[in-house]
Amino acid sequence: LSVSLTVEMSFLGATLGLALIPAKSSTRVALSTFSFASLAIPFGGTIASLLGSMVREHIEIKVGFLSFGTAALLFLVTEELLLDAHDDGRRHLPVWVDLLFFLGFLLSVVASIAV
């Protein structure tokens, strides 16, 4: 997991660096952007670890955290993929497109539990 995260973050850093080149941003802006990006993951991991240890005995809260994180990640990824797949100049897809995706995800989760 740490190797894949390292590869992902290196590509994120390269993309961020390439995005700052055309903007002709100052060195201070570039360094602060890179510092924030490199510190966000360890900081978020520390906060998540503290929250996870506090709710260790409360399974309902832990399931709530995990389900919220899963739904947020699914929304972010699929929204970008759906916009790229339907690249016709519109930036907003109809609500039913997202609803059908999440309904399909829900059905796959329920089917995996039932089996």
N, C-alpha and C positions, 0 to 999 in steps of 0.2 A: 504494500500500500504506500509506503513512504517513497519508494522508487517512482511509482506512477505519479504521485503527487509532486515530486521534484520535477519530473519531465513536464507535467502540466504547468507548473509555476514558471519554468524556464520559458515555455512558449508564451505564457501570459506576459512575462517581462519583456520578451522580444517584441511582442505585438504592441505593448505599451510604449516601448522605446521608439518603434517605427511610427507610432501615431503622434509622438511628440516632435518628430523631426520637421514635418511640414508646418507645424504651428510655430516654429522658431521660438519655442518657449525658453525662458531663462534657465540657467543652471539651478537656481534655487527652486523653481517650480518643478523641474525634472527630479531633483533630489528629494523634495518633499513628497512627490507622487510615488516614487519608488520606495521611499521609507514607509509610507502609509500602506502600500500594497504588500510589502514584505512583513510588516508587523500585524496586519489584520488577521491572518490565519492563526498565528500562535496566540494572539489575544482572544480571538473568538473560541479557540480550543480550550483555553484556560477557563473562560466564563462558562462554556458548556460543561466542562469537567466539574466545576464547582456546583452548578445547578444539578447535574446528574447525581452527584454524591449527596446532595440535600434531599432529593426525592427518591432515593434508593428503595425505601420501603413502600412508597406510594406508587403502585403500578399504574394507576389511572392517569396520574400526572405524567409519568414517563411515556406512556402510550400517546398522550396528547402532544408532548414535545416531538416525538418521533413522527407522528402523523402530520403535524404541522410542517415539519421540515421536509417530509416527503412530498407533500402537496405543493409546497412553495417551490421546491426544486423541479418538480414535474411541470408546474406552470411556467417557470422561467424558460426551461429547455424547450418545451413544446410550443410556446408562443413564438419563440424565435424561429423554430423549424417550420411552423405553419406559415409564418409571414414570408419566409424564404421560398417555401414551396408554392405559394400563391402570389408571387411577385408581379402584380399587375398595377402597381402604382398606389394601391390603397395601403394604408398603414394599420387599419383596424379591421379585424375579421368579425364576422357576425358571432354573436354569443353562442349560437347553437353549435358552432364548430368546436369551441372549447368544451362545451357540455358533452358532446358526443365522445370526445377524447377521454374525458374523465369518467364518463359512464363505462366506456370500454375498459379503462384501467380498473375501475371498481369491480366490474364483472370478472376480470381475470383474477383479481385478489380473492373474491368470493369463491370462484371456481377452484382456486388452489387450496383454499381452506376446506372446501367440501370434499375434495378428493383425498 
